[in-house]
Amino acid sequence: MALEVVHRLAGWRLVWLEVELVAEDVEVLASARASAVDLARRDLEPATLAEVPMVAAMRRLFREAGTDPTRYRPSSEALLRRVLKGEALPAIHPLVDVNNCLSIALAVPCCVMAEGSIEGPVTLRRGEAGERMDSLRGPFELEGKPLLADRLGPFGTPITDSRRVAVQAATRRARMVAYLPATAMAERVMEAYARLELERVAHAAVVATSGP
């Protein structure tokens, strides 16, 4: 299904995927998570994570939107820091696991949204004064934060997402978005997907790329 995306924040590129779950095999999912963690621990160090080009670029975009990235970390950086400290990447839901693996491999925030949970067009913009979202963390203030909104209002940020779009136990199809700096090549998303063999878990296809 075509997706119309309007950008009101400069410097971002969004890559949208449609994903469909094909395997719930525990071993396949564990292998995908282990591959993502091994990749991160092989190439990254906690002390220098902020200097990694992709991490630094996301921090810069947060600041430009009005958000302190050391107070509200990009979800990818928060996830990477936990993994690099030795924490395991937990099994949550196969589609969430795929999303988290992709986020770790790319070092950028990724969001997974249950099929049918958003109503386009979608706008990438800065949160306005007084805006809030019922997020996976609870009530979340949106002022000055980069966010995605549809006809029903804000549904996601590269920090946390809305309960409205969260996948449920029975969810088998979803949309996924990778938040990239505009300087990054969109092709990196599917390259990372293939490198981690995530197709063994969920088939994916790019349905839109928005931004410069």
Backbone torsions as a table, in degrees:
resi	resn	phi	psi	omega
1	MET	NA	132.7	-179.6
2	ALA	-62.8	145.9	-179.3
3	LEU	-129.7	121.9	177.2
4	GLU	-92.7	126.7	-178.6
5	VAL	-127.8	127.4	179.0
6	VAL	-108.0	128.9	179.1
7	HIS	-101.6	122.4	173.4
8	ARG	-114.4	8.0	174.5
9	LEU	-122.4	128.2	179.2
10	ALA	-79.9	153.6	171.4
11	GLY	93.1	1.3	-177.2
12	TRP	-109.7	147.8	168.2
13	ARG	-127.0	131.3	179.0
14	LEU	-113.7	131.5	176.1
15	VAL	-115.3	120.8	-175.1
16	TRP	-105.6	131.8	178.5
17	LEU	-119.7	150.9	163.4
18	GLU	-106.9	128.7	-176.4
19	VAL	-124.6	145.6	178.6
20	GLU	-133.9	124.5	-178.5
21	LEU	-65.4	131.0	178.4
22	VAL	-123.2	-14.0	-178.9
23	ALA	-147.4	134.3	174.1
24	GLU	-117.3	22.1	179.7
25	ASP	-63.3	125.2	-176.5
26	VAL	-59.7	-41.1	-177.7
27	GLU	-68.9	-38.7	178.7
28	VAL	-63.8	-45.0	179.9
29	LEU	-65.5	-41.6	179.1
30	ALA	-63.9	-37.8	179.0
31	SER	-64.7	-41.3	179.0
32	ALA	-63.7	-44.1	179.8
33	ARG	-65.1	-41.3	179.8
34	ALA	-64.3	-39.3	179.0
35	SER	-62.5	-42.5	179.8
36	ALA	-64.8	-44.1	-180.0
37	VAL	-64.9	-44.3	179.8
38	ASP	-60.9	-41.0	179.0
39	LEU	-60.8	-46.5	-179.5
40	ALA	-64.0	-46.5	-176.7
41	ARG	-69.7	-25.2	177.9
42	ARG	-73.6	-38.1	-169.7
43	ASP	-104.0	-15.6	-170.9
44	LEU	-126.1	154.9	176.7
45	GLU	-129.2	139.8	-179.1
46	PRO	-55.8	-40.7	-174.2
47	ALA	-66.2	-26.4	-176.0
48	THR	-116.1	14.2	-175.8
49	LEU	-60.7	-40.0	-177.9
50	ALA	-64.5	-17.8	-178.8
51	GLU	-90.5	-10.0	177.8
52	VAL	-62.2	130.4	-172.6
53	PRO	-51.2	-43.7	-178.2
54	MET	-69.0	-39.3	178.6
55	VAL	-66.2	-44.1	178.7
56	ALA	-62.5	-38.7	179.9
57	ALA	-65.4	-41.5	178.9
58	MET	-66.0	-39.6	177.5
59	ARG	-61.2	-41.3	179.6
60	ARG	-63.2	-42.0	178.4
61	LEU	-64.5	-36.8	176.5
62	PHE	-62.1	-46.4	-179.0
63	ARG	-62.1	-40.6	-179.6
64	GLU	-64.4	-29.5	178.3
65	ALA	-80.6	-15.7	179.7
66	GLY	108.4	17.2	-176.8
67	THR	-117.8	132.8	175.3
68	ASP	-77.8	111.5	-176.1
69	PRO	-72.6	-8.1	174.5
70	THR	-87.3	-18.1	175.8
71	ARG	-94.5	-45.5	176.4
72	TYR	-117.1	92.2	-175.1
73	ARG	-72.7	145.7	166.6
74	PRO	-53.5	140.5	-175.6
75	SER	-57.2	-33.5	179.9
76	SER	-66.4	-42.4	-179.6
77	GLU	-66.9	-41.4	178.1
78	ALA	-60.9	-42.0	179.6
79	LEU	-66.1	-44.1	179.6
80	LEU	-62.7	-40.5	-179.2
81	ARG	-63.1	-38.9	178.2
82	ARG	-65.7	-43.6	-179.0
83	VAL	-64.8	-42.4	-178.1
84	LEU	-70.6	-19.4	174.5
85	LYS	-80.9	-5.4	178.3
86	GLY	105.9	-0.3	178.5
87	GLU	-72.4	148.1	177.3
88	ALA	-77.1	156.3	173.0
89	LEU	-90.1	108.6	-171.2
90	PRO	-73.7	154.0	172.0
91	ALA	-80.1	126.7	-178.9
92	ILE	-119.3	-63.2	175.9
93	HIS	-153.9	142.5	-176.6
94	PRO	-50.2	-41.8	-178.6
95	LEU	-72.7	-34.6	174.8
96	VAL	-67.5	-39.6	178.0
97	ASP	-61.3	-43.1	177.3
98	VAL	-60.6	-45.5	179.3
99	ASN	-58.5	-46.0	-178.2
100	ASN	-67.2	-39.5	177.8
101	CYS	-61.9	-43.9	-179.9
102	LEU	-64.7	-41.1	179.3
103	SER	-61.8	-42.3	178.6
104	ILE	-64.8	-44.9	-176.9
105	ALA	-65.3	-35.4	-178.3
106	LEU	-90.6	-18.9	-174.3
107	ALA	60.9	35.1	175.5
108	VAL	-135.6	155.3	177.8
109	PRO	-64.5	140.3	173.4
110	CYS	-130.9	147.7	-178.1
111	CYS	-130.2	137.4	175.6
112	VAL	-114.6	134.0	-175.5
113	MET	-127.4	128.4	179.7
114	ALA	-57.8	143.6	179.1
115	GLU	-54.6	133.8	177.3
116	GLY	81.4	3.9	-175.4
117	SER	-89.9	-9.9	176.6
118	ILE	-121.1	150.7	-179.7
119	GLU	-124.5	105.9	-176.6
120	GLY	-65.8	172.9	-1.3
121	PRO	-71.4	162.3	-179.0
122	VAL	-108.9	141.3	178.5
123	THR	-122.7	131.5	170.3
124	LEU	-94.7	119.4	-176.2
125	ARG	-153.8	179.4	176.4
126	ARG	-90.3	140.1	177.6
127	GLY	-66.0	142.6	-177.5
128	GLU	-97.1	162.7	179.8
129	ALA	-57.5	132.3	177.6
130	GLY	86.7	-8.9	179.6
131	GLU	-75.1	139.4	177.0
132	ARG	-138.3	162.2	179.5
133	MET	-139.7	140.1	173.7
134	ASP	-80.2	92.2	-172.4
135	SER	-94.6	175.2	176.1
136	LEU	-65.7	-14.6	176.0
137	ARG	-95.5	-5.6	-172.5
138	GLY	107.9	-166.5	179.6
139	PRO	-56.3	130.5	-172.3
140	PHE	-131.0	121.4	179.1
141	GLU	-73.8	133.9	-172.7
142	LEU	-108.3	-8.3	-176.7
143	GLU	-56.0	127.6	177.0
144	GLY	75.0	6.9	179.3
145	LYS	-104.5	141.9	174.0
146	PRO	-65.6	136.7	-177.8
147	LEU	-148.9	163.9	172.0
148	LEU	-111.4	135.1	178.8
149	ALA	-134.7	147.1	174.9
150	ASP	-119.5	-160.1	-178.0
151	ARG	-62.9	-24.4	-177.7
152	LEU	-92.6	-4.6	179.7
153	GLY	116.0	-173.5	-179.6
154	PRO	-59.7	137.7	179.0
155	PHE	-132.4	-5.7	-179.6
156	GLY	-167.5	155.1	172.6
157	THR	-137.8	163.7	173.5
158	PRO	-76.9	17.3	175.8
159	ILE	-111.4	-50.4	178.2
160	THR	-156.6	167.7	-175.3
161	ASP	-121.8	168.0	-178.2
162	SER	-78.4	147.6	173.1
163	ARG	-63.1	-26.4	-178.3
164	ARG	-58.8	-34.6	-174.7
165	VAL	-101.7	0.5	-174.8
166	ALA	-63.2	142.0	175.4
167	VAL	-71.2	149.8	178.3
168	GLN	-111.9	173.2	-177.0
169	ALA	-56.0	-34.3	-176.3
170	ALA	-90.6	-1.3	-177.3
171	THR	-67.0	129.1	178.9
172	ARG	-121.3	-16.7	178.3
173	ARG	-129.6	144.9	-176.8
174	ALA	-156.8	166.3	167.9
175	ARG	-102.8	148.2	177.3
176	MET	-133.0	142.9	176.9
177	VAL	-129.8	137.1	173.2
178	ALA	-107.8	125.5	177.1
179	TYR	-88.3	115.8	-179.3
180	LEU	-120.2	152.3	166.4
181	PRO	-68.5	150.3	-174.9
182	ALA	-60.4	-22.0	-179.4
183	THR	-76.0	-13.6	-177.2
184	ALA	-83.7	144.8	178.0
185	MET	-78.0	131.7	180.0
186	ALA	-60.6	-29.7	-177.9
187	GLU	-61.8	-20.0	-178.9
188	ARG	-60.8	-27.9	-176.4
189	VAL	-64.6	-53.1	-178.6
190	MET	-72.6	-26.3	174.3
191	GLU	-63.8	-42.9	177.7
192	ALA	-66.9	-39.0	178.6
193	TYR	-58.2	-44.6	-179.8
194	ALA	-70.0	-39.6	-177.6
195	ARG	-61.2	-36.4	-180.0
196	LEU	-88.2	0.6	-179.6
197	GLU	57.0	39.6	-178.5
198	LEU	-71.3	-16.2	175.9
199	GLU	-61.9	-21.1	176.9
200	ARG	-67.1	-21.2	-178.1
201	VAL	-101.7	-48.4	-175.9
202	ALA	-146.3	129.7	173.5
203	HIS	-69.3	142.8	-178.7
204	ALA	-139.2	146.9	175.5
205	ALA	-143.8	137.4	175.8
206	VAL	-73.3	126.4	-179.3
207	VAL	-111.0	-15.4	178.0
208	ALA	-163.7	145.0	170.0
209	THR	-129.2	123.6	-176.4
210	SER	-124.6	147.6	-177.7
211	GLY	126.7	-163.9	-177.1
212	PRO	-60.7	NA	NA
